[in-house]
């Protein structure tokens, strides 16, 4: 609820503060006194378009501040401020912190509805009209909200799995191929390539190896290849040493020669095996070369060394296992998504059916109210979109008989629009805690004016209502009346002031509104009659407090 509005250096307003209460407050005054400036000031502080030309002459900037106190919903107090410099960009503050001007606009719909102009009217947008229809229909949005939330969560989790089903399948196939290719190689020794290279060299040089072994055997055992310690050079050495053995002078050397002879005998045996039994093995050589090519191909694909290949294989296996687990989860999520989509469709159809049934009733109820608000023959119709839950709700108004219905946002007359909004709020509860009606009484008089006044007071029983009016009937039904006047200050400059009227002052102001002569006895009597009549028609609902 708006508790205080402070305006400085805006047009003819020098420095003005309005203190407001709950219920219905009427703002009255001569044409040009500054009532429209107050409406514009409220629009500015709610994020409306700034017009630098409205900055008071001689001032550098205009400033508007508004304080909103908690309402029945317990919302916290909010203080909004907006400055409009003569040159440059305007600035905005929220609770003492500088914020973008757009931040004020985001709060506007939840704080104030201004009816009469096409700004800050929540019911001009699709969202506001949809909310009004749902309030009238008693729509239960919770099932659809839950179904949509479930579908959104499933889609989010599917997205987190990465890629679509085809992409995951391609990735899994690639990993399976890589793991299988590495597993088939059966790498158990990361130094295998070195051993294979050595074996391949040996197999390729088999003839040369046998010839070298035969030559070495001749050197060790002689041409005849005899065996035993007496053969070859060691045999000669032992024979020579045996001749002097009785003297014992070279026994130690003889023992060493005999040991060497035994070792050479073992060498000769192995050389004979190589020379006489080793054969060329082309098949084995091809097998070794093929294995080497396989390992080289794996290294080309998966790492610089066999150790890198083994590491890559382990990593690929882990990735494949993870992907397969994700595939299983994806299958469950896909099944869950199908169910969630069906649930959303079912809930949307159910909600659209509720909205469609209520649309005709809402249009008829508002149209009936419009007849009492000086709009005879006016009709409001409500359309519901064909797709989904019918979210594309639209209110269409045929303001006069024979005229085509058109969206509320295109209604030309501010008074007609304001009265339509008033009729809607009489039929449908909800909306902002503060409502300001400007031009709502345009073209209204007589009994219609009294009906309009009663309607405004009815709405004021549920929220704060501010009404800028020229109708004494409307002002009389207000719980509080503020007179907006224009005068000259000590320096001769025109200034606007606002003053909350006491009981006697209200009679004078209503007399002025009735006849243009505040001192007229007849007008005063009529003013007193209006106030008395308004008080006698008051109910506990809609009666404002002084």
URUR-V350820 format. One line per field, one symbol per residue. phi: phi as a letter, one per 40 degrees, with the letter a starting at -180 (. if undefined). burial: 1 if it has 9 or more other C-alpha atoms within 8 Angstrom, else 0. A space follows every 10 residues. Layout:
BEGIN
phi=???
burial=???
END
This chain:
BEGIN
phi=.cbabbbbfb fcccabbbbb bcgbbbbbic cgchcccccc cccccbgccc bdcccddgbc acbbbbbbcd bccgcccbbb aabbccbgcc bbbbfgbcbc ddcccccdcc babbbhbcbf bccccccccc cccccccgcc cddccccccc cccccccccc cggccccccc cccccccccc cccccfcbbc bccccccccc ccccbccccc cccccccccc bgccgdbhcc cgcccccccc cccbcccgcb cccccccccc cccccccccc cccccbbcbc bdcccccccc cccccccccc cbicbccccc cccccccccc cccccccccc cccccccdcc cccccccccc ccccccccdc ccdccccccc ccbgbcgcbb bbbbdccfcg cccacbbbcb dgcccaddcb cccccccccc cccccccbch gccbbbbbgc bcgbagcccc cccccccccc cbacbbbcab ccccccccca bbcbbbabcc cgccbbbbbc ccdccccccc ccccbgbccc cccccccccc ccccccccbc cgccbc
burial=1111111111 1111011000 1111111110 0011101110 1111111100 0100110010 1111111111 0000000111 1111110001 1111000011 1011101110 1111110101 1111111111 0111111010 0001001101 1001101110 0000000100 0100110110 0110001001 0010011011 0010010011 1011011111 1100000011 1101111110 1001100001 1001001101 1101100100 1111100100 0000100110 0101100110 0110010111 0110011011 0011011001 0011011001 1011101111 1101110111 0111111011 1111110111 1111100111 1011111111 0000111100 1001111111 1111111110 0111111111 1001100111 1111111111 1111111111 1111111111 1111110100 0001111100 1000011111 1111101111 0011011101 1001000100 111100
END
